[in-house]
Amino acid sequence: MTETAHDPEDDTDELPVQYVDIERARERLDDDTVVKQTPVEKSTSLGKLVDAEVYLKMEHLQWTGSFKTRGAYNKISQDVANGVSEFVAASAGNHAQGVALAATRCGADSTIYMPEDAPQAKVDATRSYGATVELKGKDFQETMSHAQAAVEDSDAEFVHAYDDVDIIAGQGTLGSEMYHDCPDADTVIVPIGGGGLISGVSTALKHLSPETRVVGVQATGAETVHESLDKGIPVTLDEVDTIADGIATGGISEATLSIIQANVDEVVTVTDTEIAQAILFLMERAKQVVEGAGAASVAALLSDDLDVSGETVMPLLCGGNLDMTQLQTVVVHALTQRKQRIRLRVRIDDRPGKMHELSGIIADQEANIHDVRHDRSVEDLEVGEAYLVFTVETSGAEHAASIVDAIEAADYTVEDVTRATE
């Protein structure tokens, strides 16, 4: 699903963040031990699939594994210079690490509120950067409420993940960097959570290269931009449901909406399945481990909603903090979609030797059995019958079909129940 956002008639001089703010942020971030210039890599594999020149901006290789340190340091360094010594933030993980690192580097304390189900890897990383972590709330919006309540009647400064002009300007340094990495880019693709990243990146790009198309990407389970654009006001979801926790904010702000309206040309939505497939593609073909939010740009590039034929395209891989438990879930899901992991239910006479016989048939097809179970308590079975349910690893759809054919050729009734059980 796409929607045009950019209105060339908008007066960008009235927007909350200007390019001069980004230039000042670049001066503050002129320390490669805090924020480094991340590499760009041409992806021949992606380019062939979409008939374009594709250059991956690999911001997931930033020190904290995401772009968030840019905005956090831009804000916190100024506040510390003005006497602030304690900071509080709410985050699903990446903003948490950015704030923790920035505060520690500036000699300040930080307390980060994270959702109760935040990936353990991100919790541990945030603590390692010097922050105190409080796990509060079932989702980002509830966590945000806890964090904002904590700064009431205190001297601490709240560091919003996206609704802050200094945060947006700091993220905008990435847009400036992307332009200088690839000044001929026709299209850049940027994930959207609360909109701070795309607001900063689009502000820089539209100043430096007005003709460059800026495309935003949201996960369908956390989509808010389309409705916000339609209504002209920020829309907040009661709950979100996506594997891309880095963009699962469930809402944007008035500031980010105004910049998206002015500077973003299209907004695309992608499903969790498309994101999972993009994560696996990047692992296999680009040799990069990228989290759901970071892979959303590639998911959009591979979707039917975005035509980049003949263009030079730069998808932004904005985060690489993928929890290993989530990685396992994503890989299994993606392999299942590609028929590289199937579940077959075979009806048998419940007699000794049947599992051995069927295992041999599958082995003869050069497939690996991941696991197998007997299922006897099923209503449609006759007395003396059972189901054997095999989880099988294959090389793809054709291989999966050949296994089914071989089992049927041995006079067994077999059913592919992958979708019903995975």
Secondary structure, DSSP 8 states (H G I E B T S, - for coil): -EEE---TTS-GGGSS--HHHHHHHHHHT--TTTS----EEE-HHHHHHHTSEEEEE-GGGSTTSBTHHHHHHHHHHHHHHTT--EEEEE-SSHHHHHHHHHHHHTT-EEEEEE-TT--HHHHHHHHHTT-EEEE--SSHHHHHHHHHHHHTTSS-EEE-SSS-HHHHHHHHHHHHHHHHH-TT-SEEEEE-SSSHHHHHHHHHHHHH-TTSEEEEEEEGGG--HHHHHHHTS--B-S----S-GGG---B--HHHHHHHHHH--EEEEE-HHHHHHHHHHIIIII-----HHHHHHHHHHHSTT---TT-EEEEB--B----HHHHHHHHHHHHHHTTSEEEEEEEEE--TTHHHHHHHHHHHTT-EEEEEEEE---TT--TTEEEEEEEEE-SSHHHHHHHHHHHHHTT-EEEE-HHHH-
